[in-house]
């Protein structure tokens, strides 16, 4: 039996400065949650001088930020939430910044 000495491909993430974006850029914040869905990065909540209920989306293919049209009741702003499986579920929210 022959053994192959092939090393599996290893993902090597790299930081890249993004310049020249357009659209309504979210304010600086911490404690927010972001989830990627294909070429979109969806950002919700967090805070910096108070908790916010803002939803922003960044399209990595077009280099554009936008605020999506949404239906239903907007959840209260939160920080320290959890996202999983690309669906953006909000769990374990902290609404008082503590």
N, C-alpha and C positions, 0 to 999 in steps of 0.2 A: 504494500500500500504506500503510495507516494504522498508526502506531506508538502503542501504549498506554503511558502513563506510570504504570503501576501498579507499586508497589514490593511485592515479595513479603513475606509476613508473616515477621517475625523473632521468634524465641523470646527473651523477656526473662525469664530466671530471676530469682527473688526469694527472699531468705532469709525464713523465717518461724519465729518461736519457737514450739515445740510445748510446750504445757503440759497437765497433767492426764493423762499417760499412765499405764497400769497394767501390771502384770506384772514379771517379773524383768529389770531393766535391766542391761545389761552394765557391767562395771567400766571406768573410763577406760583408754584404751590408745592406742597408735600402731602403725603398720605393719600394721594389720589390712586386710582386704579386705572390701568390701561390693559386692553386686550386687543390682540391683532386678529383680524378676520380677513384672510387673503391679503390684499394690498392696503387695507385700512387699519389704522390704529385708533381705537375708540377710547377716549379719556373721560372719566367721570369723577366728580367730587374732589376731595382734598381741601386744602386750605392754606392760607398764609394771611393772617389777620382775619380769621373767621372761616367757618366751613362753607363751601359753595355747593350749589346744586347744578352746576354747569356741565353740559355735555358737549364735547368737541370731538371732531373726527379729522384725522390727518390721512390723506391719500398719498402713499409713498410713490405711486406711479406718476402722479401729476404734480407732486410737491405742493399740494394745496391743503389748507385747513378749511373746514366748514362746520357750521352748526346745523345738524340735521333737523328736519321737521319730525316731530314726534307726536304720538297720540296717547291719550290717557293722562292720568295724574302723574305729575313729575314727583319722584320720590324726594324726601328732604335731603339736603346736602349731607354728605357723610365722608368720613376719613377712616382709614384702617379697615377697609372692606376686603372681600375676597372675590376673585374671579376665577372661573375654571372652564375648561372645555370650549373656549371661544364663544360662549353664549353671554358672558357679562352678567351673571347672576350676582346680586348684591347680598352679601351675608355678613353678619357680625359687625354691623355698622356702629361707628362712634360719631354721635351727632353733636357732642359738646366740646370737641377738641382735646379732651383729657385722655 
